[in-house]
Amino acid sequence: MRAVMLKRRKSRFELHEDGVVHELNGIRSYAAFADIEDLYLFAGGSTAMTGMINNLAYRTGADQPWIWATGELKRFDEFMDEFRSRYLEYRMPVLTQKLADGERVTFRYISSGDVYKKRLFGNFLNFKTQELALSAQGLHVDGVTWPGASLKCMNQNDWTERLTIKDAAGTTVFSCIGTGILSFDLFANMIDDEMNQAG
């Protein structure tokens, strides 16, 4: 199955079962979903302040360029939904295996303040990230390790868009605007798995 989406400036995307092809000015590049490290979902344009996701960017490593798809694409919502679904399907087993092998899985995120600044001022793909990680020891945030058994709930407030993870005592372990977390779907699913296994 393949969906072809067109964008301005002669750019297009071909969504394949296990990866995506981007073509710009006749130059084609392929990225397997299993190899994409960061998927950035964000709001831009006239509806930016509502937080409605109408942009998607991905890269295969922090040292690689972003490839950006916008709401200008025909059938963008369909493209984004399929991309997110297939990315989760192919990338999550890779990260789950890393955890099983005793490796640390790192996620990058943008501070909530920077998320709002991007909505106001644009320049969307120029930002600094902070890191949090998962390992067999638990969730690592700002130099503190929270054992998986101590994590009790993860909630996302639809009004504030903020994702919050708390421990059994109700202490906030981590809090950030959900779309500020790169590869948000992966992160949320892996944290959910961690809490279910610990519980």
C-alpha positions as CSV (number, residue, x, y, z in Angstrom):
1,M,0.0,0.0,0.0
2,R,1.3,3.4,-0.9
3,A,-0.1,6.9,-0.4
4,V,1.4,9.8,-2.3
5,M,0.9,13.3,-0.8
6,L,1.8,16.5,-2.7
7,K,3.2,19.6,-1.2
8,R,4.2,23.0,-2.5
9,R,7.7,23.6,-3.9
10,K,7.6,20.3,-5.8
11,S,8.0,18.2,-2.6
12,R,6.1,15.0,-2.0
13,F,5.9,12.0,0.3
14,E,5.3,8.4,-0.4
15,L,4.1,6.5,2.6
16,H,5.1,2.8,2.4
17,E,4.3,0.0,4.8
18,D,7.7,0.1,6.6
19,G,9.0,3.6,5.8
20,V,8.6,6.9,4.0
21,V,10.1,8.4,0.9
22,H,10.5,12.2,0.6
23,E,11.2,13.7,-2.8
24,L,12.2,17.3,-3.3
25,N,13.4,18.7,-6.7
26,G,13.8,15.2,-8.0
27,I,16.0,14.0,-5.1
28,R,14.5,11.1,-3.2
29,S,15.4,9.9,0.3
30,Y,14.0,6.9,2.2
31,A,13.7,6.5,5.9
32,A,12.6,3.2,7.5
33,F,10.2,3.8,10.4
34,A,12.4,1.6,12.6
35,D,15.3,4.0,12.1
36,I,13.6,7.3,12.7
37,E,14.8,8.6,16.1
38,D,12.7,11.7,16.4
39,L,9.1,12.5,15.3
40,Y,8.1,16.0,16.0
41,L,4.4,16.9,15.9
42,F,3.5,20.6,16.2
43,A,1.0,23.4,15.6
44,G,1.8,26.3,13.3
45,G,0.0,28.9,11.2
46,S,-3.2,30.7,12.0
47,T,-4.4,27.9,14.3
48,A,-1.1,27.5,16.2
49,M,-2.4,28.8,19.5
50,T,-5.1,26.2,19.6
51,G,-2.4,23.5,19.7
52,M,-4.0,21.7,16.7
53,I,-1.3,19.6,15.1
54,N,-0.8,20.5,11.5
55,N,2.9,19.9,11.0
56,L,5.0,16.8,11.2
57,A,8.8,16.6,11.0
58,Y,11.1,13.6,11.4
59,R,14.8,12.7,11.4
60,T,16.9,9.6,11.7
61,G,19.3,11.1,14.2
62,A,20.0,14.3,16.2
63,D,22.8,15.1,13.7
64,Q,20.5,14.6,10.7
65,P,18.4,17.2,9.0
66,W,14.7,17.4,9.7
67,I,12.2,16.5,6.9
68,W,9.1,18.6,7.3
69,A,5.5,17.9,6.1
70,T,2.9,20.6,6.6
71,G,-0.9,20.9,6.5
72,E,-0.4,22.1,2.9
73,L,-0.2,18.4,2.0
74,K,-3.2,17.0,0.3
75,R,-4.9,14.5,2.8
76,F,-2.4,15.6,5.5
77,D,-4.5,14.3,8.4
78,E,-4.7,10.9,6.8
79,F,-0.9,11.0,6.1
80,M,-0.1,12.0,9.7
81,D,-2.4,9.3,11.2
82,E,-0.9,6.6,9.0
83,F,2.7,7.8,9.7
84,R,2.2,7.8,13.4
85,S,0.6,4.4,13.4
86,R,3.3,2.8,11.3
87,Y,6.1,4.5,13.2
88,L,4.8,3.2,16.5
89,E,4.4,-0.3,15.0
90,Y,8.0,-0.5,13.6
91,R,10.0,1.7,16.1
92,M,8.6,0.5,19.4
93,P,9.9,-3.1,19.1
94,V,13.4,-1.6,18.4
95,L,13.3,0.4,21.6
96,T,11.7,-2.4,23.6
97,Q,14.6,-4.7,22.5
98,K,17.1,-2.1,23.6
99,L,15.5,-2.0,27.1
100,A,15.6,-5.9,27.2
101,D,19.3,-5.8,26.3
102,G,20.0,-3.5,29.2
103,E,20.4,-0.3,27.2
104,R,19.0,3.1,28.0
105,V,16.4,4.5,25.6
106,T,16.6,8.3,25.4
107,F,13.9,10.7,24.4
108,R,14.3,14.4,23.7
109,Y,11.8,17.1,24.6
110,I,11.3,20.9,24.2
111,S,10.4,22.9,27.3
112,S,6.8,24.1,27.4
113,G,7.9,27.7,27.2
114,D,9.7,27.0,24.0
115,V,6.7,25.2,22.5
116,Y,4.6,28.4,23.1
117,K,7.3,30.6,21.6
118,K,7.4,28.5,18.5
119,R,3.7,28.9,18.1
120,L,4.0,32.7,18.4
121,F,7.2,33.3,16.4
122,G,7.7,30.3,14.1
123,N,11.2,29.1,13.3
124,F,9.8,25.7,14.3
125,L,12.8,23.4,13.7
126,N,15.4,25.6,15.5
127,F,15.3,24.6,19.1
128,K,17.2,23.1,22.0
129,T,16.2,19.9,23.6
130,Q,16.5,18.3,27.0
131,E,16.6,14.6,27.6
132,L,14.8,12.0,29.6
133,A,15.4,8.3,29.4
134,L,14.0,4.9,30.2
135,S,16.1,1.9,31.4
136,A,15.6,-1.2,33.4
137,Q,16.1,1.0,36.5
138,G,13.1,3.2,35.6
139,L,12.6,6.7,34.3
140,H,15.5,9.1,34.4
141,V,14.7,12.8,34.6
142,D,17.1,15.6,35.4
143,G,19.6,13.3,37.0
144,V,17.0,11.5,39.2
145,T,15.9,7.9,38.6
146,W,12.3,7.0,39.4
147,P,11.9,3.2,39.6
148,G,9.2,1.8,37.3
149,A,7.3,0.5,40.4
150,S,7.1,4.1,41.8
151,L,5.3,5.5,38.7
152,K,1.6,5.4,39.3
153,C,-0.2,7.6,36.8
154,M,0.2,9.5,33.5
155,N,-2.4,12.0,32.5
156,Q,-2.7,14.5,29.7
157,N,-4.9,17.5,30.3
158,D,-6.8,18.4,27.1
159,W,-7.1,22.0,28.2
160,T,-3.5,22.7,29.0
161,E,-2.1,20.0,26.7
162,R,0.3,19.1,29.5
163,L,1.4,15.5,30.0
164,T,2.1,14.8,33.7
165,I,3.6,11.7,35.3
166,K,3.2,11.2,39.0
167,D,4.4,8.7,41.6
168,A,2.4,6.8,44.3
169,A,2.7,9.8,46.7
170,G,1.3,12.2,44.1
171,T,4.6,13.8,43.4
172,T,5.1,15.1,39.9
173,V,7.9,13.2,38.3
174,F,7.8,14.9,34.9
175,S,5.5,17.4,33.2
176,C,5.6,18.9,29.8
177,I,3.3,19.9,26.9
178,G,2.8,16.6,25.1
179,T,3.7,17.8,21.7
180,G,7.0,19.1,23.1
181,I,8.1,15.5,23.5
182,L,9.7,14.2,20.4
183,S,8.3,10.8,19.4
184,F,5.5,11.4,21.9
185,D,3.4,8.3,20.9
186,L,6.4,6.1,21.6
187,F,7.2,7.7,24.9
188,A,3.6,7.5,26.1
189,N,3.2,3.9,25.1
190,M,6.5,2.9,26.7
191,I,5.8,4.7,30.0
192,D,2.4,3.0,30.0
193,D,4.0,-0.4,29.5
194,E,6.5,0.4,32.3
195,M,3.7,1.2,34.7
196,N,1.6,-1.8,33.8
197,Q,4.5,-4.2,34.2
198,A,5.4,-2.6,37.5
199,G,1.8,-2.7,38.7
